[in-house]
Amino acid sequence: MKRNDYKISNSLSDHNGHPAVTVITAVYNAENYIAECILSVINQSYHNFEYIIIDGGSTDNTVNIIKQYEKHLAYWISEPDKGVYDAWNKALMKSKGEWITFVGADDQLHLDALHLYMEHINAHPLKDKLEFISSFIELVNEDLSPIRTVGAAWKWQDFKREMTTWHLGAFHSKNLFIKYGNFDTSYKISGDYEFLLRAKDQLNTSFIEQPTAKMRSCGMSNVMLFKASEETYKAKIKNKVLSNVKGQALILIDKFRLLVRKSFGWKRF
């Protein structure tokens, strides 16, 4: 992957020195949720941001809903893609923000989320070096009733073992993409983890000890959980966090566990 995938567009920073933010949503057939998602973004209390939506060629009413809000969008398109990371890369090529954040089509930002992030960045003693800021996230059911709050400050020793941060609402400096390139579209579930592994222990991070968004719990199937686990091991191998031999062995162990669980009707094993 080339390190110059991300292209810098003209900055949107305003005359009052408020850094520009790009909010990105990738969507495919989310007619039940996309309007709520869009409203949670366009009604933010922080105003210096642009909103980009990349639709993967939805066949339901999603595109018609997006069109209702297109005057609020800096850019949107509907066409087939190779998955969420391909959609994110398309949006990155159009983005002008100093900071970039991703919001799922069935998720919602708190209305002061962007303000909280920018306030945190501006007050940080190392604000010019920050590259990645995350926060607490509220996991919710489909009806938005609460499940639990998740999230933790980024620590390399923890992160190299598993994804300990949540991409929803997290702020990525545009410099991250300039330094490390765009997302690897060969990943379908763990591409955000693979991307952040590239910086290893050199990633400059901070954490907001407040919830900034609501994420619907998708209830991933066992097959998808295995796929995420397999991609996680491959990401570690690719970035030399794990040896190829050990990584492949762990993938085989997970495959064996999956087969056993399937043979018992997906019961806990």
Secondary structure, 3 states (H helix, E strand, C coil): CCCCCCCCCCCCCCCCCCCCEEEEEEECCCCCCHHHHHHHHHCCCCCCEEEEEEECCCCCCHHHHHHHCHHHCCEEEECCCCCHHHHHHHHHHHCCCCEEEECCCCCEECCCHHHHHHHHHHHCCCCCCCCEEEEEEEEECCCCCEEEEECCCCCHHHHCCCCCCCCECCEEEHHHHHHHCCCCCCCCCCHHHHHHHCCHHHCCEEEEEEEEEEEECCCCCHHHHHHHHHHHHHHHHHCCCCCHHHHHHHHHHHHHHHHHHHHCCCCCC
